[in-house]
Amino acid sequence: MTEGRSVWVLLGKGVGGNGQMTSLAKALGWPYEAKHLVFNQLSHCPNLLLGAAAMTLDRRQSSPLQPPWPDVVIAGSRRSAPVARWIKRQSGGATRLVHLMHTQAPLAHFDLIITTPQYRLPQRDNVLHNVGPLNHIDPARLAAAAAGGAARFAHLPRPYTALLVGGTSSSYLLDPDTAARLGRDASAQVRAAGGSLLLTTSARTPAAAADALLAAIDCSAYAYRWQAGDADNPYAAMLALADGFIVTADSASLLAEACAMDKPVALFDWPPRPDAYRGAKGWLRRWGEARYGNGAAPRLADRLYDRLVYVGLIKPTRDFAAYHRALRERGLITALGESNRRPARRPLDDLPRAVERIRELFSERTVPLDARAALDAPMAMRSEAR
């Protein structure tokens, strides 16, 4: 009997990560409770040193964590990993830990890690390699947004191309020059199609880059500059009404949500930030990118890299190129400026696969884990390993 399992979702600051965790909890169909976590300075300590610990929490600002303990904890990324492990310890080991993205802790401590190609996690029995993030927008919300947005955009000629803009991250730097080029390239595509641009920035878009982007737009357009807590944010309306998308390469969540709309998606890519390849972090990035790079069998160095990640000694730097390849192989994206002809498309099925694997944690049915790990790997990763 698997119905009625209780679920805690450990929410942090990341909007994209919180969206993935909430989408997964809703898709499970089990009662869930959102636990908002606020961290103190101890959260900057390595997870290997922290182990299973809740001392990294600001207890006054965080949701209470107390019995009855849940059957499942859904958490995401580094800082929540020690807290999730602490909850499992308090439950006497009964709580199942489901972790999204990466843990930067020994992977063996988690019942299931759900990840995507850019995190470069190794193939293991308890690691589910999906293609994209688990972001899901409720169809009812999309329908309501479409009804409200139709009047807002009614003065603009169709087709609508939605431009979803991310920004600066550990991998990318969206400077004014790059943003201006994006504005020119997006305008050219929209003018060629004879329609309009629906543009939105995001929380990570630098103000100077947003200024340069808007100044470079020279086509029929509606532009929205992101504001925290704005109830009138038209993002969902743009998703629902767009006839096609342009998305910046830095945001896995924006790309996944655009691909879920079953419309053409063009990727605006640019080189990683220069400092991404400097120092020890840059050396790890180059090592990770070289892994299986020649298509041959794993080398000793490849196996060592995977082992160091598995035991939590190193955190792989994000490999967005691997993520983009996986989406391209499914026919979900093309490069901005490529032909508008849509390739054969295989929709993302990551959320149902994740739900099935979580339910298996409570099932007596056994599955050959080595075979399952091979099937879970995206095509791009399997081809690289050959």
Residue pairs with C-beta under 8 A, 6 or more apart in sequence:
2 359
2 362
2 363
3 30
4 30
4 31
5 28
5 30
5 31
5 71
5 72
5 362
6 30
6 31
6 32
6 33
6 68
6 70
6 71
6 72
7 25
7 28
7 30
7 31
7 32
7 33
7 70
7 71
7 72
7 73
7 74
8 32
8 33
8 35
8 70
8 72
8 73
8 74
8 87
9 21
9 22
9 25
9 32
9 33
9 34
9 35
9 74
9 75
10 21
10 35
10 37
10 73
10 74
10 75
10 76
10 80
10 83
10 84
11 18
11 21
11 22
11 34
11 35
11 36
11 37
12 18
12 37
12 39
12 76
12 77
12 79
12 80
14 76
14 77
15 203
15 253
16 133
16 135
16 251
16 252
16 253
17 76
17 77
17 100
17 101
18 76
19 135
19 253
20 76
20 100
20 101
20 133
20 134
20 135
20 253
21 74
21 75
21 76
21 100
21 134
22 34
23 134
23 135
23 136
23 351
24 74
24 98
24 100
24 114
24 134
24 351
24 354
24 355
24 358
25 32
25 74
26 32
26 136
27 134
27 136
27 351
27 352
27 354
27 355
28 72
28 355
28 358
28 359
30 71
30 72
32 74
33 70
34 63
35 62
35 63
35 65
36 62
36 63
37 57
37 62
37 63
37 79
37 80
37 83
38 57
38 58
38 61
38 62
39 56
39 57
39 58
39 79
40 56
40 57
40 58
42 50
42 55
42 56
43 56
43 79
45 56
46 104
47 78
47 81
47 82
47 103
47 104
47 105
47 312
48 105
48 106
48 312
48 313
50 56
50 82
51 82
51 85
52 82
52 85
52 86
52 88
52 89
52 109
53 82
53 83
53 85
53 86
54 65
54 82
54 83
54 86
56 79
56 82
56 83
57 65
57 83
65 83
65 87
67 90
69 87
69 90
69 91
69 94
69 95
70 87
70 91
70 95
71 94
71 95
71 96
71 362
72 95
72 96
72 98
72 358
72 361
73 84
73 87
73 88
73 95
73 96
73 97
73 98
74 98
74 99
74 100
75 81
75 83
75 84
75 97
75 98
75 99
75 100
76 99
76 100
76 101
77 100
77 101
77 102
77 103
78 102
78 103
78 104
78 105
78 315
80 99
81 99
81 103
81 104
81 105
81 110
82 105
84 97
84 99
84 110
85 97
85 105
85 109
87 95
88 94
88 95
88 96
88 97
96 111
96 112
96 358
96 361
96 362
97 109
97 110
97 111
97 112
98 110
98 111
98 112
98 113
98 114
98 358
98 361
99 110
99 112
99 113
99 114
100 113
100 114
100 115
100 134
101 114
101 115
101 116
101 119
102 113
102 115
102 119
102 121
102 315
102 316
103 109
103 110
103 113
103 312
104 312
104 315
105 312
106 310
106 311
106 312
107 113
107 121
107 122
107 124
107 126
107 127
107 309
107 310
107 311
107 312
108 126
108 310
110 126
111 126
111 361
112 126
112 127
112 128
112 357
112 358
112 361
113 121
113 126
113 127
113 128
114 128
114 130
114 134
114 354
114 357
115 121
115 127
115 128
115 129
115 130
116 129
116 130
116 131
116 132
116 133
116 252
116 323
116 326
117 129
117 131
117 319
117 322
117 323
117 325
117 326
117 378
117 380
117 381
118 252
118 318
118 319
118 320
118 322
118 323
119 316
119 318
119 319
120 288
120 291
120 309
120 316
120 317
120 318
120 319
120 322
121 127
121 129
121 309
121 316
122 306
122 307
122 309
122 310
123 129
123 306
123 373
123 374
123 377
123 381
123 385
124 310
124 373
125 369
125 370
125 372
125 373
127 373
127 376
128 353
128 354
128 357
128 376
129 376
129 377
129 378
129 381
130 350
130 353
130 354
130 376
130 378
131 326
131 327
131 330
131 348
131 350
131 378
132 252
132 255
132 256
132 259
132 323
132 326
132 327
132 348
132 350
133 252
133 253
133 256
133 350
134 256
134 350
134 351
134 354
135 253
135 256
135 257
135 260
136 260
136 351
137 236
137 239
137 257
137 260
141 236
142 236
142 239
142 240
143 240
145 234
145 236
145 237
145 239
145 240
146 237
146 240
146 241
148 237
149 234
149 236
149 237
149 238
149 240
149 241
150 237
150 241
152 222
152 234
152 237
153 160
153 196
153 198
153 222
153 237
153 241
156 195
156 196
156 198
156 220
156 221
156 222
157 194
157 195
157 196
157 220
158 195
158 196
158 243
159 193
159 194
159 195
159 196
159 243
159 244
160 195
160 196
160 197
160 198
160 238
160 241
160 242
160 243
160 244
161 186
161 189
161 190
161 193
161 195
161 196
161 197
161 198
161 242
161 243
161 244
161 245
161 246
162 197
162 198
162 199
162 200
162 238
162 239
162 241
162 242
162 244
162 245
162 246
162 258
163 182
163 186
163 197
163 198
163 199
163 200
163 245
163 246
163 247
164 200
164 202
164 235
164 238
164 245
164 246
164 247
164 248
164 251
164 254
164 257
164 258
165 174
165 179
165 182
165 199
165 200
165 201
165 202
165 205
165 210
165 213
165 248
166 172
166 174
166 202
166 204
166 205
166 247
166 248
166 249
166 250
166 251
166 254
167 174
167 201
167 202
167 203
167 204
167 205
167 206
167 209
167 248
167 250
168 174
168 204
168 205
168 206
168 209
168 250
168 273
169 204
169 250
170 276
170 317
170 318
171 250
171 272
171 273
171 276
171 317
171 318
171 320
172 248
172 249
172 250
172 270
172 272
172 273
172 320
173 273
173 274
174 204
174 205
174 206
174 209
174 248
174 250
175 206
175 208
175 209
176 208
176 209
176 211
176 212
177 212
178 209
178 270
179 209
179 210
179 212
179 213
179 216
180 212
180 213
180 215
180 216
181 216
181 270
182 213
182 216
182 248
182 268
183 212
183 213
183 214
183 215
183 216
183 217
184 216
184 218
185 268
185 336
185 337
186 197
186 199
186 217
186 219
186 246
186 268
186 336
187 197
187 216
187 217
187 218
187 219
187 221
189 246
189 266
189 336
189 337
190 196
190 197
190 219
190 220
190 221
191 219
193 244
195 220
195 243
196 219
196 220
196 221
196 222
197 217
197 219
197 220
197 221
197 222
197 223
198 221
198 222
198 234
198 238
198 241
198 242
199 213
199 214
199 217
199 221
199 222
199 223
199 224
200 223
200 224
200 226
200 233
200 234
200 235
200 238
201 210
201 213
201 224
201 225
201 226
202 226
202 251
202 254
203 226
203 228
204 250
204 251
205 226
210 225
214 223
214 225
217 223
222 234
224 233
224 234
224 235
226 233
227 233
239 257
239 258
239 261
240 261
242 261
242 263
243 263
244 263
244 264
244 265
244 266
245 258
245 261
245 263
245 264
245 265
245 266
246 265
246 266
246 267
246 268
246 336
247 254
247 255
247 258
247 265
247 266
247 267
247 268
247 333
248 254
248 268
249 255
249 267
249 268
249 269
249 270
249 320
249 324
250 320
252 320
252 323
255 265
255 267
255 323
255 327
255 333
256 348
258 265
259 265
259 327
259 332
259 333
259 347
259 348
260 347
260 348
262 345
262 347
264 334
264 340
264 342
265 332
265 333
265 334
266 333
266 334
266 335
266 336
266 337
266 338
267 324
267 333
267 334
267 335
267 336
268 336
269 324
269 335
269 336
272 320
275 282
276 282
276 285
276 317
277 285
277 286
281 317
284 314
284 316
284 317
285 317
287 301
287 305
288 305
288 316
288 317
288 319
289 319
289 321
291 298
291 301
291 302
291 305
291 306
292 298
292 302
292 384
292 385
293 384
295 383
295 384
295 386
297 385
298 306
298 385
305 314
308 314
309 315
309 316
322 380
322 381
324 333
325 380
326 378
326 379
326 380
326 381
327 333
328 334
329 378
329 379
329 380
330 345
330 346
330 347
330 348
331 342
331 343
331 344
331 345
331 346
332 345
332 346
332 347
332 348
334 342
334 343
353 376
360 367
374 382
377 385
